[in-house]
Amino acid sequence: MATFDKRGDLQWRAQIRRKGYPVQRKTFNSRAEAEAWASVVESEMARGIFVSRSESESTTLKDALDRYKNEILPTKKSQVSVLSQIRLLSNRLGQYSLAAVTPTLLAKYRDERGKEVGPQSVKHDLSLLSRLFNVAIKEWGIALPMGNPVRQIRMPRLPSGRDRRVSSGEMEKVATVSGSGEFGDLVRFAVETGMRRGEIASMRWEHLDLKKRILRIPETKNGTPRTVPLSRDAVQILSDLPRRLDGSVWSFSPNWLSHIFADSCKKAGIEDLHFHDLRHEATSRFFEKGLNPMQVAAITGHKTLQMLKRYTHLKAEDLAQLLN
């Protein structure tokens, strides 16, 4: 049963005692507000669906993000970009309690943030919030009034994936114009394997078995190791490389790779070509060789067929030959 006590000149405290539930108390600016709250809580208790919202009402989003940073983030592989997102979200929405972070509030944030950055960046922000709310509900025992609010809004529509294909002539120009034979070999190797920039830069000789034609990648972007099968041309490229004393296969860091590639494209007069496009090109070539989606995914390390599709751009003329 609910009772109401006047607390000073401008506040009313509602208190609900019901068997089987902890005592619920909350203070309001008017008796009408206190009675409305009590009516909702008592109705939920009577129907057996009441869950205390006290912790979600007293915990700000900033507090939750800080807890996520300290407890959850250290277990994740990628942290730098997430720390930047946490700072941004704390500044923009941190003052709201978890209970006050509604779908309407997040939809407004989505639209306003979308005027500043691309849809992929907005999606990353919302995905981080969604993970935070899931952890709060499942692991921290914080009941949210409407569950995970991110699941109740529309995610930003992402643009179509790049469809830039790399011609053999362009690849050879980029490989030779840099003046580095090693860089040229690396570019050719990238198209042969479809590996990510970071995976190539971190290759080590102890992870290679050239007789079996395989490369073991102990740590990937997805957080799971995988083994990459190597073509004859890829094995030949590696066989011709000099061995480095530090055990690394290549002498380039990921950022330096992108820098040299961009500079080489500029010197060669090639426009709108990025190092990551070599992965797109390799994936498309695997399909053109007749490999099925599961086989290609096993090589490239894509987790879903939807992502694999975004990386695949088959030439219509090649498909026409297959039809005839």
Secondary structure, 3 states (H helix, E strand, C coil): CEEEEEECCCEEEEEECCCCCCCEEEEECCHHHHHHHHHHHHHHHHCCCCCCCHHHHHCEHHHHHHHHHHHCHHHCCCCHHHHHHHHHHHHHHCCCEHHHCCHHHHHHHHHHHCCCCCHHHHHHHHHHHHHHHHHHHHCCCCCCCCCCHHHHCCCCCCCCCCCCCCCHHHHHHHHHHCCCHHHHHHHHHHHHHCCCHHHHHCCEHHHEECCCCEEEECCCCCCCCEEEECCHHHHHHHHCCCCCCCCECCCCCHHHHHHHHHHHHHHHCCCCCCCCHHHHHHHHHHHHCCCCHHHHHHHHCCCCHHHHHHCCCCCHHHHHHHHC
